[in-house]
Amino acid sequence: MLSRLTVLILLAGFAAPQGGGPEPVTVAAAVSLTQVLEEIAAAYAAAGGGAVRFNLAGSNVLARQILNGAPADIFISADEAQMAVVEKAGAVLAGSRVDLLENQLAIVATPDRVDFVRQEFARAPAGIRRLAIGDPAAVPAGVYARRYLEQRGLWSAYEPRIVPTTNVRAALAAVETGSVDAAIVYVTDLAAARTAVLAFAVPAKEGPRIVYPGAVLAASRNQVEAKRLMVFLRGPAAAAIFARHKFVPLPRSE
């Protein structure tokens, strides 16, 4: 279940290839990237790339796992802070860190509450009794959500009603189970929604800048294939897939 701390998705080709081929590349990635990375892995395989497996969770959970020695070749975080934690610990391969994507916040609600949330959210009405966000003390989506609410002067009003979750998909799930009236997630999470409805997307100029950095890890035992996958993630085929899923691919800086 995506609401658990860690989701491990084994794509086609998880097992080590026969005949001495390269081992699968293990990517520790923010859970908000679940669907788009599945599609990119398929495109990578179709283009002649090797097998890829994903460990998907909140970026803070992944950073902790990496520093505790969990095997991974690439880390893609939903924010720069968690990547910095890993990098400062010496766990990032020098020169491999790049900014891959940008995202955008969105407020979602139950279908019966969506019109009310859309019209009244900026007033923090008592009718929005519970608001789910990623844990603002640790989860990138929650950090971004708190920053947005603070920028709009709404944090103090909503703080007593906040329901912190282990990751952004758990916040989405809280809406879909009826546990909360609304949630702040990423606009890209709407593709995974079953019953939650978009109330409104936060305009980029009104919300925090949301950047997804990626890097090859220093402890990777498969650095050649990891670097090859990173090149693909920054190429035109992956960019088109990211854009279709509402992410904003960032241009190469070099």
Backbone as a ProteinNet text record, in pm:
[ID]
protein_1_A
[PRIMARY]
MLSRLTVLILLAGFAAPQGGGPEPVTVAAAVSLTQVLEEIAAAYAAAGGGAVRFNLAGSNVLARQILNGAPADIFISADEAQMAVVEKAGAVLAGSRVDLLENQLAIVATPDRVDFVRQEFARAPAGIRRLAIGDPAAVPAGVYARRYLEQRGLWSAYEPRIVPTTNVRAALAAVETGSVDAAIVYVTDLAAARTAVLAFAVPAKEGPRIVYPGAVLAASRNQVEAKRLMVFLRGPAAAAIFARHKFVPLPRSE
[TERTIARY]
84.3	0	87.8	47	126.3	126.8	33.2	29.4	134.1	199.7	304.1	431	525.2	646.7	724.8	732	813.9	736	746.2	681.7	791.5	798.2	898.3	828	858.6	797.1	901.8	868.3	958.4	905	975	931.9	978.7	928.3	973.2	1124.2	1187.8	1332.8	1397.7	1323.7	1382.5	1496.4	1475.5	1579.4	1702.9	1817.3	1940.6	1935.3	1975.9	1970.1	2053.6	2009.2	2083	2203	2300	2412.5	2513	2516.7	2619.6	2593.9	2471.8	2440.9	2447.6	2430.2	2439.7	2328.5	2360.3	2260.9	2159.3	2037.3	1940.2	1991.1	1956.4	1986	1875.5	1914.4	1818.2	1807.2	1685.6	1660.2	1574.7	1627.3	1550.7	1488.6	1356.1	1290.7	1169.4	1143.4	1026	900.1	808.2	688.7	600.7	610.9	532	572.5	683.7	731.5	687.6	604.5	573	532.2	422.5	370.3	464.2	521.6	605.4	732	789.3	910.2	880.7	763.3	726.2	727.5	669.1	663.1	801.8	882.8	1017.7	1102.7	1086.5	1162.3	1128.5	999.6	960.1	1021.4	1022.3	1082.1	1232.8	1295.1	1439.6	1472.1	1392.2	1413.1	1392.6	1290.3	1263.2	1376.2	1447.6	1558.4	1689.9	1683.2	1802.9	1867.7	1803.9	1859.4	1834.5	1901.7	1888.2	1769.6	1760.8	1650.8	1665.9	1551.6	1548.7	1451.7	1488.1	1395.7	1391.3	1277.3	1254.3	1221.5	1278.2	1237.2	1171.5	1040	962.7	909.2	939.2	896.8	911.1	879.3	908.1	1058.1	1097.3	1239.7	1319.2	1259.5	1329	1355.1	1259.1	1276.6	1389.1	1390.1	1493.7	1631.6	1641.8	1771.3	1823.8	1735.7	1775.9	1818.4	1743.6	1780.3	1917.6	1941.5	2070.4	2184.6	2167.8	2273.8	2291.5	2189.4	2200	2250.6	2287.4	2350	2259.1	2133.4	2044.7	2102.2	2101.4	2160.2	2077.8	2143	2079.1	2188.3	2152	2246.8	2219.2	2092.7	2051.3	1952.8	1960.7	1863.5	1798.1	1664.8	1589.6	1499.2	1528	1455.5	1351.7	1246	1144.8	1182.8	1298.2	1345.4	1496.5	1551.1	1695.9	1749.7	1666.2	1713.2	1752.9	1670	1702	1820.7	1833.5	1952.5	2076.1	2063.4	2177.2	2220.9	2125	2158.1	2248.1	2209.1	2285.5	2419.8	2419.2	2542.8	2643.5	2596.8	2687.9	2749.5	2681.4	2734.4	2835.2	2860.5	2955.8	2900	2765.8	2704.2	2671.3	2697	2669.3	2799.3	2796.1	2912.4	2943.6	3064.6	3103.5	3072	3009	2979	2857	2784.9	2671.8	2537.3	2530.9	2402.4	2354.4	2227.7	2164.6	2021.4	1969.2	1828.1	1749	1658	1585.6	1452.4	1374.7	1234.7	1188.5	1078	1001.9	858.6	790.7	653.2	574.6	449.3	358.9	262.5	227.7	133	-10.7	-95.7	-238.2	-316.9	-434.4	-526	-634.5	-654.4	-755.7	-855.9	-973.9	-1080.9	-1170	-1256.7	-1358.5	-1458.6	-1521.1	-1611.5	-1722.4	-1774.1	-1883.5	-1836.6	-1704.6	-1650.8	-1569.2	-1548.9	-1451.5	-1490.9	-1618	-1659.2	-1638	-1673.5	-1654.3	-1506.1	-1422.2	-1278.5	-1221.8	-1263.1	-1214	-1248.2	-1369.3	-1415.4	-1367	-1348.7	-1326.3	-1186.4	-1103	-975.2	-894.7	-891.4	-810.3	-859.2	-980.3	-1034.2	-1016.8	-962.1	-942.9	-1069.8	-1181.4	-1308.5	-1311.5	-1396.9	-1412.2	-1464.1	-1529.5	-1581.8	-1475	-1352.4	-1240.4	-1181.6	-1230	-1198.6	-1063.2	-1024.8	-898.3	-832.1	-703.5	-625.9	-501.7	-489.5	-374.5	-261.3	-142.3	-20.9	87.5	191.6	306.4	357.6	414.9	465.8	555.7	514.8	592	727.2	751	880.9	983.3	937.5	1030.8	1003	877.2	841.4	844.4	914.8	922.5	788.8	688.6	558.2	497.4	521.9	471.9	548.5	677.9	759.2	711.5	688.8	639.4	500.6	413.8	277.3	279.3	359.8	368.7	419.9	522.2	577.8	472	392.8	285.6	183.9	140.8	42.7	99.2	226.1	288.7	293	327.7	334	198.3	91.4	-44.5	-105.9	-28.9	-79.7	-183.6	-177.7	-280.8	-231.2	-101.9	-49	-106.7	-111.4	-159.4	-305.6	-385	-525.7	-541.4	-461.3	-475.4	-395.8	-294.1	-204.9	-277.7	-378.9	-446.5	-525.2	-548.3	-629.2	-544.9	-413.4	-325	-320.8	-333.9	-313.8	-185.2	-73	53.8	58.2	115.2	123.2	267.5	291.3	427.6	482.8	395	438.7	319.4	343.6	238.8	125.3	155	48.7	-40.7	16.2	-66.2	-161.4	-118.6	-208.8	-323.9	-292.8	-396.3	-492.9	-437.4	-521.3	-612.8	-566.4	-649.3	-776.3	-766.9	-886	-976.8	-918.7	-998	-1067.2	-1016.1	-1083.3	-1182.4	-1187.2	-1277.3	-1225.7	-1096.8	-1039.5	-1018.4	-1006.1	-985.9	-1076	-1093.9	-1175.3	-1096.5	-965.4	-882.5	-738.1	-653.8	-511.4	-433.9	-309.8	-217.4	-119.2	-120.7	-36.5	34.4	93.5	149.6	45.1	50.2	-44.6	-29.7	90.2	114.7	47	10.2	-54.9	-197.1	-255.2	-393.2	-406.5	-298.1	-303.4	-327.7	-291	-310.1	-438	-512.4	-633.5	-745	-820	-935.9	-1064.7	-1075.9	-1197.4	-1169.6	-1048.1	-1013.8	-1024.4	-1066	-1089.7	-1003.9	-953.3	-873.5	-961.3	-927.4	-993.5	-926.2	-794.5	-719.2	-570.1	-499.7	-354.2	-296.7	-192.3	-127.4	-42.7	-69.1	13.7	160.1	247	389.6	442	392.9	442.7	391.5	291.7	235.8	284.1	356	402.1	553.1	607.5	752.3	800.5	923	981.2	1009.1	957.5	967.9	1061.5	1177.1	1280.3	1311.1	1323.9	1362.1	1506.4	1603.6	1739.5	1761.5	1852.2	1889.4	2040.1	2089.1	2234.1	2264.1	2380.3	2433.9	2496	2478.9	2531.1	2672.8	2751.8	2892.5	2908.4	2813.9	2823.8	2765.2	2719	2662.1	2761.1	2712.5	2795.6	2770.8	2697.3	2657	2661.7	2773.1	2780.6	2772.1	2826.3	2821.7	2677.1	2596.8	2456.4	2376.7	2413.4	2343.7	2365.9	2487.6	2516.2	2441.5	2432.7	2360.4	2212.6	2153.3	2013	1994.4	2088.1	2077.9	2080.2	2161.1	2163.2	2026.4	1966.8	1834.8	1729.7	1737.2	1640.9	1645.5	1757.7	1772.7	1756.4	1723.3	1711.1	1569.8	1551.4	1421.9	1309.5	1340.1	1233.4	1175.7	1263.3	1215.2	1147.1	1201	1140.9	996.3	970.5	834.8	740.8	790.6	708.2	683.8	788.5	771.4	667.4	677.6	585	442	423.7	289.9	227.9	312.8	266	263.5	278.2	266.2	388.2	498.7	624.6	686.3	774.4	844.8	991.8	1034.2	1175.4	1263.2	1375	1466.7	1575.1	1614.9	1717.5	1853.2	1934.7	2073	2143.3	2228	2300	2431.1	2482.8	2611.2	2593.6
-119.2	0	124.1	225.7	347.2	422.9	393.4	463.3	410.6	301.8	249.4	331.1	316.8	398.8	375.2	250.9	220.2	132.5	165.4	85.7	34.6	-94.6	-152.9	-206.6	-149.5	-192.8	-269	-389.3	-470.5	-472.5	-405.1	-399.1	-523.3	-537.2	-648.4	-644.4	-760.1	-763	-740	-750.5	-730.5	-827.6	-951.2	-1050.3	-1018.2	-1054.6	-1030	-1098	-1027.5	-1085.6	-1211.7	-1302.1	-1424.8	-1395.9	-1484.2	-1474.6	-1368.3	-1328.1	-1234.9	-1091.3	-1054.5	-916.4	-829.1	-697.8	-606	-628	-602.6	-609	-496.7	-515	-405.9	-283.2	-166.9	-42.9	-20.3	2.8	27.7	178	229.5	372.8	394.6	467.8	511.8	646	650.1	769	809.6	939.6	994.3	926.4	895.5	819.1	893.4	1025.1	1101.7	1072.7	1002.8	969.5	830.6	764.5	623.7	594.8	655.2	621.3	664.2	781.9	831.1	747.9	702.2	621.3	482.4	429.1	301.4	314.2	422.9	441.9	467	544	572.4	445.6	359.7	234.5	148.8	148.2	71.8	132.6	265.4	331.9	308	306.5	281.6	140.7	43.8	-93.4	-103.7	-34.8	-38	25.3	119.2	185.7	109.8	-8.5	-90.6	-82.9	-13.7	-4.2	-130.8	-138.6	-256.6	-248.7	-348.8	-357.4	-252	-205.8	-104.4	-151.5	-129.9	-155.8	-31.7	-12.4	110.1	81.5	161.9	169.7	306.8	309.6	433.9	463	582.4	620.1	770.5	822	961.5	985	1100.1	1126.9	1122.2	1164.7	1159.9	1016.1	927.6	785.5	726.8	761	709	758.4	886.2	940.4	864.6	837.8	763.5	621.2	557.5	422.1	419.9	516.3	522.1	539.3	628.7	652.4	533.6	449.2	328	208.1	232.9	128.2	50.9	95.4	25.5	32.6	-77.6	-76.8	6.6	95.7	177.4	234	258.9	315.8	462.6	501.2	638.7	682.3	809.3	868.9	986.4	988	1101.7	1150.7	1269.3	1326.5	1426.3	1443.7	1543.9	1682.2	1692.7	1825.6	1826.7	1946.1	1961.6	1931.8	1950.4	1930.9	1786.1	1690.9	1550.1	1504.7	1557.3	1527.7	1583.8	1702.6	1763.7	1679.1	1617.5	1529.9	1415.3	1355.4	1242.5	1290.1	1403.2	1455.4	1494.9	1561	1604.8	1487.4	1373.8	1253.3	1181.1	1235	1173.9	1057.1	1045.1	929.5	951.5	1071.6	1103.1	1099.2	1035.3	1032.6	1174	1218.4	1355.3	1389.8	1504	1552.9	1493	1404.9	1336.6	1401.9	1492.5	1551.3	1650.4	1636.6	1728.4	1757	1871.5	1903	1851.4	1757.5	1690.3	1756.9	1792.8	1828.1	1937.4	1999.9	2084.2	2030	2064.1	2022.2	2139.2	2116.7	2223.3	2166	2245.1	2200.3	2207.7	2123.8	2125.1	2091.9	2147.5	2115.4	2026	1910.2	1815.7	1795.6	1750.2	1733.3	1617	1578.4	1479.3	1542.5	1463.4	1520.6	1607.8	1568.5	1645.7	1775.4	1790.7	1909.3	1996.5	1953	2021.1	2165.3	2191.9	2329.1	2420.1	2370.2	2447.4	2475.8	2373.1	2391.4	2490.2	2478.2	2569.8	2714.9	2738.2	2874.5	2932.1	2846.6	2896.7	2869.9	2794	2752.7	2871.4	2979.8	3095.8	3163.9	3129.6	3186.5	3092.3	2973.7	2873	2851.9	2819.6	2808.2	2685.9	2694.7	2582.7	2458	2477.1	2364.4	2273.1	2320.9	2233.4	2187.5	2074.4	2029.5	1959.8	1890.2	1816.8	1835.3	1867.2	1890.2	1801.9	1710.7	1619.6	1680.2	1671.4	1707.4	1608.7	1596.7	1519.9	1579.9	1496.9	1545.7	1667.4	1785.8	1906.8	1912.4	1821.1	1816.5	1735.1	1662.3	1571.6	1548.7	1534.8	1494.1	1616.5	1609.8	1726.8	1788.3	1704.9	1760.6	1838.2	1791.8	1862.3	1990.7	1987.4	2108.9	2215.2	2173.4	2266.1	2318.4	2228.5	2268.8	2370.9	2346	2442.7	2577.5	2573	2697.7	2776.2	2704.6	2771.3	2834	2759.1	2811.4	2931	2924.6	3038	3161.3	3137.3	3249.7	3315.8	3238.3	3291.3	3337.3	3329.6	3370.6	3277.4	3149.2	3052.8	2944.9	2939.2	2828.5	2824	2936.4	2935.1	2891.2	2923.8	2883.4	2734.2	2681.2	2540.2	2445.5	2493.4	2404.4	2308.6	2352.6	2256.7	2148.8	2170.1	2074.1	1985.5	2006	1930.6	1783.6	1695.5	1551.7	1516.7	1497.6	1468.3	1324.2	1303.7	1169.1	1135.4	1007.6	960.2	997.2	1026.2	1072	1134.6	1190.4	1265.2	1174.8	1052.6	962.8	920.8	917.1	888.8	1004.2	1126.9	1241.8	1230.6	1192	1171.4	1061.5	953	841.6	882.8	974.4	1019.8	1088.5	1160.7	1220.4	1110.9	1014	912.4	816.7	805.9	723.6	805.4	936.4	1022	1060.5	1032.7	1065.6	1215.7	1286.8	1431.4	1496	1626	1700.1	1739.3	1760.4	1807.7	1770.2	1782.8	1755.4	1845.3	1870.5	1940.7	1837.1	1817.5	1718.4	1788.2	1710.3	1765.9	1756.4	1847.6	1843.2	1713.1	1658	1532.7	1413.1	1425	1313.3	1290.3	1386.6	1369.3	1250.5	1214.6	1099.3	970.1	966.5	845.9	850.5	961.4	975.3	886.1	826.7	746.8	826.2	889.1	964.7	1109.4	1140	1278	1367	1490.5	1584.4	1708.6	1763.5	1885.2	2003.7	2069.3	2195	2309.9	2318	2415.1	2382.9	2419.1	2409.3	2541.2	2534	2654.4	2713.8	2836.2	2897.4	2897.6	2871.1	2859.7	2982.9	3099.8	3223.6	3240.7	3161.2	3172.4	3061.6	2966.5	2854.6	2844.4	2757.6	2737.4	2667.8	2692.8	2622.3	2477.9	2384.9	2242.5	2178.2	2135	2080.1	1936.7	1848.9	1709.8	1689.9	1683.4	1651.3	1500.3	1459.5	1318.9	1305.3	1191.7	1169.5	1020.8	986	850.6	843.7	732.5	717.7	661	709.7	669.9	520.6	462.8	320.6	230.2	288.1	207.4	103.1	-18.4	-125.5	-140.3	-46.2	-53.5	86.1	155	295.6	318.9	228.9	247.7	250.4	152.4	147.9	261.3	297.5	408.5	538.4	563.2	684.7	682.7	564.9	553	586.3	537.9	568.9	718	779.5	922.3	1003.1	962.4	1029.9	1018.2	900.4	880.3	966.7	975.8	1056	1203.9	1246.5	1386.8	1406.6	1299.5	1306.3	1337.4	1351.5	1393.6	1292.8	1163.7	1063.4	1071.2	1075.9	1086.3	1220.1	1327.4	1460.3	1462.5	1396.3	1392.4	1317.8	1210.7	1134.7	1215.8	1277.9	1362.9	1471.5	1536.3	1645	1594.1	1476.2	1419.2	1392.2	1366.3	1343.8	1473	1586.1	1719.3	1763.9	1691.1	1739.5	1837.9	1922.9	2017.1	1974.9	1913.6	1874.3	1999.1	1993.7	2106.7	2087.1	2193.5	2180.4	2146.9	2084.5	2059.1	2192.4	2195.6	2320.3	2328.4	2212.5	2215.1	2246.4
0	0	0	-74.1	-79.7	51.6	140.4	267.6	365.3	335.1	421.5	403.1	498.5	493.7	365.8	322.3	205.6	110.8	-17	-119.6	-211.2	-229.5	-317.7	-439.9	-554.4	-679	-759.5	-794.2	-874.5	-1016.7	-1103.2	-1242.4	-1316.5	-1438.6	-1522.4	-1532	-1512.8	-1519.2	-1384.9	-1274.8	-1142.2	-1116.5	-1151	-1125.9	-1208	-1155.8	-1228.5	-1364.1	-1468.3	-1601.3	-1611.2	-1696.3	-1720.3	-1809.7	-1802.3	-1893.3	-1855.4	-1726.6	-1682.7	-1718.7	-1751.2	-1783.2	-1660.5	-1677.1	-1564.2	-1462.9	-1337.7	-1231.8	-1250.8	-1200.2	-1207.2	-1132.1	-1180.3	-1110.1	-1006.7	-882	-775.5	-753.4	-767.5	-753.1	-629	-533.7	-416.8	-454	-466.5	-521.7	-440	-440.2	-372.4	-423.4	-332.1	-367.7	-467.7	-473.4	-570.3	-714.4	-732.5	-867.1	-912.7	-836.4	-861.9	-1005.9	-1050.6	-1183.4	-1295.7	-1282.7	-1391.9	-1405.6	-1295	-1305.4	-1359.4	-1331.8	-1393.1	-1545.6	-1594.7	-1739.2	-1797.8	-1726.7	-1775.7	-1777	-1676.5	-1674.8	-1796.4	-1834	-1953.2	-2078.8	-2087.2	-2203.2	-2207.9	-2091	-2083	-2132.5	-2091.2	-2138	-2288.4	-2340	-2483.9	-2564	-2501.1	-2568.3	-2552.5	-2491.8	-2477.2	-2341.1	-2247.4	-2113.6	-2033.6	-1918.9	-1835.7	-1741.7	-1655.2	-1559.3	-1450.2	-1401.8	-1296.3	-1188.6	-1062.6	-952.9	-865.2	-800.6	-725	-579.6	-492.2	-352.9	-338.3	-320.7	-321.7	-182.7	-132.6	2.1	15.8	134.2	162.2	153.3	101.2	80	209.6	319.6	448.5	491.4	463.7	495.5	410.6	283.1	193.1	233	268.8	310.7	431.6	526.3	645.9	610	520.8	478.8	412.5	325.1	254.3	353.3	448.8	547.1	640.7	651.2	732.1	652.2	526	446.7	354.2	335.5	243.1	102.1	28.5	-105.8	-203.5	-273.7	-377.2	-466.2	-589.9	-686.5	-714.5	-710.5	-740.3	-633.3	-595.2	-504.2	-575.2	-580.1	-632.5	-520.7	-471.7	-358.4	-407.1	-327	-359.9	-309.3	-245.1	-207.3	-196.4	-192.3	-186	-46.9	56.7	193.6	220.5	175.7	200.7	116.3	-3.9	-83.3	-14.3	44.8	114	233	303.3	416	369	257.6	203.4	149.5	82.5	23.1	130.2	235.8	342.1	417.1	414.1	477.9	388.5	270	178.5	100.3	95.3	30.4	-115.8	-168.6	-309.3	-388.6	-503.5	-591.3	-638.2	-619.1	-651.2	-796.2	-815.2	-948.9	-1014.4	-943.3	-1007.9	-977.5	-881.1	-843.1	-948.6	-985.9	-1081.7	-1036	-1074.8	-1052.2	-1171	-1145.7	-1253.1	-1287.7	-1184.4	-1207.2	-1112.8	-1152	-1061.2	-1053.2	-943.2	-922.9	-865.9	-832.3	-789.7	-686	-586	-485.1	-536.2	-478.2	-510.7	-385.6	-375.6	-266.3	-323.6	-260.6	-304.2	-191.5	-227.5	-128.3	-167.3	-74.1	-105.6	-202.2	-287.8	-388.3	-330.5	-214.2	-155.3	-89.7	-74.3	-7.2	-100.9	-224	-308.9	-339.5	-365.3	-395.7	-274.7	-157.9	-35	-11.8	-27	-6	-106.4	-231.2	-334.9	-301	-257	-233.3	-100.5	-1.7	134.5	190.9	121.5	178.9	230	156.3	193.9	321.1	366.9	490.8	609.8	586.2	690.9	772.3	706.6	779.3	870.4	972.5	1065.3	994.6	879.6	804.4	748.1	735.5	700.1	832.8	880.8	1016	1024.9	919.6	918.8	782.5	786.1	663.9	669.3	574	570.5	489.8	545	471.3	514.7	435.4	481.2	610.6	695.1	823.1	799.8	845.9	815.1	884.3	978.3	1044.6	966.8	864.2	797.5	649.4	611.2	474.8	381.9	269	181.2	145.9	110.5	74.6	190.7	313.5	430.2	457	434.5	448.7	349.9	225.6	123.8	160.8	210.1	245.4	358.1	459.3	568.9	518.9	433.4	381.8	304.5	225.6	150.9	245.5	346.5	441.3	518.4	551.4	620	528.9	403	308.5	290.7	302.5	286.6	418.8	527	656.7	714.6	677.2	716.4	812.6	837.1	915.5	1056.7	1124.8	1263.2	1271.7	1170.1	1170	1143.8	1052.2	1016.1	1105.9	1173.6	1248.4	1342.2	1418.8	1508.1	1433.9	1306.6	1229.6	1138.5	1142.4	1053.8	1094.4	995.7	1013	938.5	1010.2	942.4	893.5	776.8	718.9	684.8	659.4	637.2	500.4	405.3	273.3	201.5	86.1	16.5	-30.5	-68.9	-112.6	4.3	124.1	241.5	269.1	240.5	254.7	155.4	32.9	-67.5	-23.6	29.7	74.8	189.4	273.7	385.9	336.3	225	165.2	111.4	46.1	-21.7	75.3	196.4	297.1	380.2	355.5	431.5	568.6	594.7	725	743.3	632	636.1	531.7	544.6	447.7	323.9	343	231.9	260.8	158.4	173.6	78.3	116.1	26.1	-25.5	-155.6	-221.6	-338.1	-424.8	-548.2	-659.4	-752.3	-863.6	-941.7	-943.3	-1014.4	-947.8	-820	-750.7	-798	-868	-914.9	-1008.4	-1077.4	-1167.6	-1091.2	-962.6	-881.7	-800.7	-807.8	-727.6	-781.3	-689.8	-726.9	-705.5	-588	-558.5	-519.7	-479.2	-443.7	-566.6	-544.3	-653.8	-632.4	-740.4	-732.9	-694.4	-585.3	-550.1	-624.3	-612.2	-691.2	-683.3	-787.8	-789.3	-741.2	-663.3	-613.1	-725.1	-767	-871.2	-829.9	-925.1	-893.3	-820.3	-856.8	-794.3	-651.5	-611.1	-476.4	-383.5	-435.4	-354.1	-354.4	-271	-268.5	-395.3	-431.5	-546.4	-505.2	-583.3	-552.5	-654.4	-607.9	-695.6	-654.3	-753.4	-732.1	-780.5	-691.4	-733.9	-740	-825.8	-835	-835.2	-789.9	-785.6	-782	-833.8	-817.5	-678.6	-611	-475.8	-476.3	-383.6	-377.6	-351	-276.9	-243.6	-351.5	-460.8	-568.1	-617.6	-633.5	-689.6	-839.1	-893.6	-1033.8	-1095.5	-1074.2	-1111	-1261.7	-1340.3	-1485.4	-1533.5	-1490.1	-1530.3	-1465.6	-1343.5	-1276.8	-1352.9	-1396.1	-1472.9	-1606.9	-1665.7	-1792.2	-1773.3	-1664.5	-1637.1	-1608.2	-1537.2	-1509.4	-1638.8	-1733.6	-1863.4	-1930.1	-1923.6	-1983.5	-1914.1	-1781.8	-1707.7	-1746	-1799.4	-1839.4	-1989.6	-2059.1	-2203.7	-2250.5	-2380.9	-2435.5	-2416.3	-2422.2	-2405.5	-2264.1	-2163.6	-2026	-2002.6	-2061	-2042.5	-2091.1	-2202.8	-2256.6	-2162	-2100.7	-2006.2	-1879.9	-1828	-1710.1	-1736	-1850.4	-1882.6	-1894.1	-1949.6	-1962.3	-1825.2	-1726.7	-1590.3	-1508.3	-1574.7	-1514.3	-1434.8	-1442.3	-1386.2	-1485.9	-1437.5	-1524.1	-1531.7	-1643.2	-1656.1	-1658.7	-1587.6	-1585.6	-1689.3	-1755.3	-1859.1	-1799.8	-1880.1	-1838.4	-1817.2	-1714.4	-1686.5	-1761.4	-1805.2	-1874.6	-2020.9
[MASK]
++++++++++++++++++++++++++++++++++++++++++++++++++++++++++++++++++++++++++++++++++++++++++++++++++++++++++++++++++++++++++++++++++++++++++++++++++++++++++++++++++++++++++++++++++++++++++++++++++++++++++++++++++++++++++++++++++++++++++++++++++++++++++++++

